[in-house]
Amino acid sequence: SERVLVEEYAGDDALPISRYLADDSPEGLEVRKRLAGPLLRAFLKMVFVDNFIHADLHPGNVLVRAIPNRTNSQRVDHTIIFL
């Protein structure tokens, strides 16, 4: 039905984006650079394509899950989750 909201458990490995924002190390800055584009695209899609406004969007309501890269063991990919 169009009137049903489906959610899933984000898991214990998803961290608030505020943890990434507070990390000023070179690795933390690189992760923030990699998160910036997908985060902006997800937000713009949510507002302009899906016509959805998140009324309580703050760093505690945006989670990031690190996922090992399948093709490069030295690289970690990230998934962004809006709560």
C-alpha positions, 0 to 999 in steps of 0.5 A: 500500500502507498500508505505504509512506511517500511523501516529496517534495523540499522544495526549496531555497526552504524554510527551517527555522522557526528562521529565522522564530523568530529574526526579531524585526522587525515583519515577522518577528513578523507571519509568526510570528503567521500560522504559529502557527495552521496549525502547531498544527493540523498538529501536533494533526492529526498526533498525534490524527487520524493517530495519528503521533508525530514522534520528532525534532520540533525547529525544524530539522525544520520547514521553511517555504516562502514562496509568493507570494499569487495574488490579492494581490501584496503578501502572501506565504503560507507552507507548513509542512513536517515532516521 
